[in-house]
C-alpha cells in the first residue's frame, strides 16, 4: 500500500485524499473513511491507476454518486476511486446516446426527453450514475437498463479496457455479470426511439409526482433496500407486517415507503444493517419469504 501511495502522490493519477470520510459521498450520508480516495482527472489516469493497483495488488472500490450503497462505519480499506467530471460526458447521435459512466442517470433521462427520445422515462427517479445503473440493471415502472442498452465500455480490474455487448452483460432482475466480474463502467451506449416530446414529458411528470407522494425524498436514503421477491412486492410485505416506523438507532423503516430505510439524522451503518436483519427476520417468520438486499454493502464493520 505504501508503494502505491508514493506513486499516487506524484500527481500522475489524479487528486489523492488520505483518510477521507465517505459519508458525504453517499446518499445515505453514512460511512467511515477511505484509507485513500483517488479522484482521476481523465480516463487515461483512471486506466493507469487501475493497472497500478493490479500490479501492486492493492484492493480498490469504485464509487459513483453513492446511491444504492452502504459504507461500513470503519470505512473502506485500500483505495476508493471516485468517478467525477472526466466521465460525465454525453452525446446524441440520432436515437443513440453515448454517455460516460459518471453521468447522472436522472439527468440523462431529462436530456433524452428534450431530444424527443423515449425509453429512458423510467430513469427519472433513479438517483445514481449511469455506471451504477448499468452495473445493477437499474429499473422502475416496468422497464430497466437491459431493455435499452446496446453496449458498455468496461475497465476490468486488470486495467484492460473492453467492450461488453448487451448479451455479454448477462442481465437479470437487478443483476449483471459485473457483480461477479469486477470492473468500472466508463461508457454506455443506449438505443432509444423517437417519440412525442409532450407525451414523454407527461409520463416523466406523472412519475415525478408519484415519487414525491410515495417516497421519503427529503431524508437521506438509498432508494429501495430489498429486491422484490418473485411475484411479490417487498414494500407491501413489510407494510403488511406492520414494520413501517421500526427503528434501530437513527435508522428507520420509512413511514411513507416501507422498502426505504431513512437516516433520521445520526444513523450508523450498523444501525441500518441491524434494521435490515430485523426486517428480514420478521418477513421470514410471517410469510416464509427471504428478503434479499439490493443495496451494495462495502467496507469494514
WOHUFEN-V971893 format. One record per residue. N is the residue number from 1. PHI is phi as a letter, one per 20 degrees, with the letter a starting at -180 (999 if undefined). PSI is psi in degrees with one decimal (none if undefined). D_LAST is the distance of its C-alpha to the last C-alpha in Angstrom with 1 decimal. Layout:
n=<N:N>
phi=<PHI:PHI>
psi=<PSI:PSI>
d_last=<D_LAST:D_LAST>
This chain:
n=<1:2:3:4:5:6:7:8:9:10:11:12:13:14:15:16:17:18:19:20:21:22:23:24:25:26:27:28:29:30:31:32:33:34:35:36:37:38:39:40:41:42:43:44:45:46:47:48:49:50:51:52:53:54:55:56:57:58:59:60:61:62:63:64:65:66:67:68:69:70:71:72:73:74:75:76:77:78:79:80:81:82:83:84:85:86:87:88:89:90:91:92:93:94:95:96:97:98:99:100:101:102:103:104:105:106:107:108:109:110:111:112:113:114:115:116:117:118:119:120:121:122:123:124:125:126:127:128:129:130:131:132:133:134:135:136:137:138:139:140:141:142:143:144:145:146:147:148:149:150:151:152:153:154:155:156:157:158:159:160:161:162:163:164:165:166:167:168:169:170:171:172:173:174:175:176:177:178:179:180:181:182:183:184:185:186:187:188:189:190:191:192:193:194:195:196:197:198:199:200:201:202:203:204:205:206:207:208:209:210:211:212:213:214:215:216:217:218:219:220:221:222:223:224:225:226:227:228:229:230:231:232:233:234:235:236:237:238:239:240:241:242:243:244:245:246:247:248:249:250:251:252:253:254:255:256:257:258:259:260:261:262:263:264:265:266:267:268:269:270:271:272:273:274:275:276:277:278:279:280:281:282:283:284:285:286:287:288:289:290:291:292:293:294:295:296:297:298:299:300:301>
phi=<999:f:f:f:f:g:f:f:f:f:n:f:d:p:f:c:c:e:l:e:f:d:g:f:e:c:f:e:l:c:q:f:e:e:g:b:d:d:d:f:e:b:f:f:f:f:f:f:f:f:f:f:f:f:f:e:l:e:f:b:c:d:c:e:e:m:e:l:c:d:e:f:f:e:n:c:f:n:d:d:e:d:f:c:g:f:d:d:d:b:b:d:c:m:e:d:c:d:c:f:f:e:f:f:f:f:f:f:f:f:f:f:f:f:e:m:d:d:p:d:g:f:e:f:c:d:e:c:e:g:g:f:f:f:g:d:l:g:b:a:l:n:c:b:g:g:e:c:f:d:a:c:e:c:e:f:f:e:n:e:e:c:d:d:f:g:f:f:f:l:f:b:g:l:b:b:f:f:f:d:c:g:a:d:f:e:b:c:d:d:d:d:c:f:b:e:g:f:f:f:f:f:f:f:f:f:f:f:f:f:f:f:e:d:c:e:f:f:d:f:b:c:m:f:e:d:f:f:f:g:m:c:d:g:g:f:f:f:f:f:e:m:e:g:n:f:c:c:l:e:e:b:f:g:f:e:c:f:e:d:d:d:e:f:q:c:f:d:f:f:g:f:f:f:f:g:f:f:f:g:f:f:f:f:f:e:d:m:d:e:e:d:f:d:f:e:d:c:o:d:e>
psi=<-39.5:-37.9:-40.6:-42.6:-44.8:-41.5:-42.1:-33.2:-0.7:-15.7:0.4:-11.5:-0.6:-168.7:138.8:131.8:128.8:141.6:47.8:120.5:137.2:-4.9:-37.8:-8.0:2.2:152.1:-18.6:-14.5:41.7:144.5:139.9:-168.3:154.0:137.7:-43.8:127.0:126.5:129.0:93.7:148.3:-2.1:164.9:-36.4:-41.3:-39.2:-47.8:-45.4:-39.7:-45.5:-38.0:-39.3:-45.8:-36.1:-42.7:-41.5:0.9:45.0:125.1:143.8:155.6:142.5:143.6:132.6:-99.2:4.9:16.5:158.4:27.9:134.0:115.9:127.9:159.3:-29.8:0.5:-162.6:126.5:150.8:-145.4:137.2:124.2:120.4:114.6:136.1:-139.8:-27.1:-20.9:19.8:65.8:152.6:140.7:145.9:133.5:90.8:-127.1:7.2:139.1:130.9:120.9:141.5:152.5:-23.8:-2.3:144.3:128.3:-37.4:-47.4:-37.4:-40.8:-38.9:-44.4:-43.2:-42.2:-40.5:-26.0:-1.6:27.4:133.7:152.5:-20.2:9.8:-36.5:-23.2:-5.8:-14.9:17.7:102.3:44.8:-169.3:164.6:-42.6:-43.3:-38.4:-40.9:-41.9:-44.9:6.5:55.9:145.4:167.9:160.0:37.4:8.3:168.8:178.1:-37.8:-23.2:-16.8:-13.2:141.8:-47.7:165.1:140.6:125.0:131.4:109.1:165.3:-8.9:-10.9:3.2:134.3:120.0:164.7:124.9:126.7:167.2:-49.0:-28.2:-25.6:-10.3:52.9:142.6:-173.9:114.9:35.8:145.1:167.9:-21.8:-18.1:-12.0:-24.5:97.5:139.8:171.0:128.5:111.1:-24.8:147.5:149.0:121.6:139.1:111.9:-174.2:152.1:140.3:-173.6:121.8:-39.7:-39.3:-39.8:-46.1:-38.9:-41.8:-43.3:-36.6:-38.9:-42.3:-41.3:-43.3:-40.9:-42.7:-44.6:-32.1:-27.1:-8.1:143.9:59.0:-29.1:-18.5:147.5:127.2:-177.9:26.7:-157.4:132.6:-39.8:147.1:149.1:126.4:158.3:121.9:4.2:168.0:123.7:-43.3:-41.0:-42.4:-44.8:-41.7:-45.2:-26.3:-0.5:29.1:-3.9:133.0:-6.2:137.6:148.1:114.2:-127.0:5.2:137.8:136.7:120.9:137.2:-8.9:-42.1:114.2:-15.7:14.1:137.2:125.0:152.9:109.1:-3.4:-46.5:28.9:143.8:166.8:-37.9:-35.7:-47.8:-44.7:-41.6:-41.8:-40.9:-44.2:-40.0:-41.1:-45.3:-44.3:-42.3:-40.6:-37.2:-42.5:-41.1:-43.0:-9.0:23.6:131.1:123.3:133.7:128.6:145.9:-7.8:145.0:123.1:121.4:153.3:-173.6:122.5:none>
d_last=<20.6:23.2:26.0:24.3:23.8:27.4:28.6:26.7:28.1:31.5:31.0:32.1:29.0:28.4:26.7:23.9:21.5:19.4:16.1:16.7:14.8:14.1:14.6:18.3:18.0:16.8:19.0:16.4:16.3:12.5:10.1:9.4:11.8:13.0:14.4:17.5:18.7:21.9:24.4:27.3:30.7:32.2:31.7:33.2:30.6:27.8:29.5:30.1:26.5:25.2:28.1:27.1:23.5:24.9:27.4:25.0:22.3:19.7:16.8:16.9:15.8:18.3:18.2:21.4:21.7:18.1:19.2:17.8:14.4:11.1:9.0:5.3:5.9:5.6:7.7:9.3:11.0:14.7:16.8:16.4:19.9:21.1:24.2:26.9:30.6:31.6:30.7:31.8:35.2:37.3:40.9:43.0:45.6:47.6:45.3:42.7:39.8:38.0:34.8:32.1:28.5:27.3:30.0:29.2:29.9:31.4:33.6:34.7:35.9:37.9:39.4:40.4:42.1:44.1:45.2:46.5:44.1:42.6:39.7:36.8:37.4:34.4:32.0:33.1:30.2:27.3:25.5:24.1:25.6:28.1:25.9:23.1:25.9:27.3:24.1:23.5:27.1:26.7:29.5:31.1:34.6:35.4:34.8:32.1:31.8:33.3:36.6:37.2:35.6:38.0:35.8:32.8:32.5:29.4:28.1:26.9:24.3:27.4:28.7:31.4:32.5:33.6:34.9:33.8:36.4:35.5:35.9:33.8:30.7:31.0:30.3:29.5:28.1:25.0:24.8:26.1:26.4:24.1:21.1:22.2:23.8:21.8:23.8:24.4:27.0:29.4:32.2:33.2:36.8:37.5:40.9:42.0:45.4:47.8:48.1:49.5:47.8:48.7:47.3:44.0:43.7:44.5:41.9:39.2:40.4:40.3:36.7:35.7:37.6:35.8:32.4:33.4:34.6:31.8:28.5:26.7:27.0:27.2:23.7:20.5:19.4:18.8:21.9:22.0:18.8:20.4:23.0:26.4:27.4:30.8:33.5:31.4:29.5:26.1:26.9:30.1:28.5:25.9:28.8:31.2:28.8:28.9:25.2:26.0:24.9:22.3:19.7:16.5:16.2:17.0:16.4:19.6:21.3:24.0:27.4:29.0:27.2:25.4:23.3:21.7:18.8:19.5:17.9:20.6:19.9:16.9:14.3:10.6:8.2:7.5:11.3:11.9:10.0:11.8:15.0:14.9:14.9:17.7:19.7:19.5:20.6:23.5:24.7:24.8:26.6:29.0:29.8:28.6:26.7:23.2:21.5:19.4:17.2:18.6:15.9:13.9:10.1:9.0:6.6:3.8:0.0>
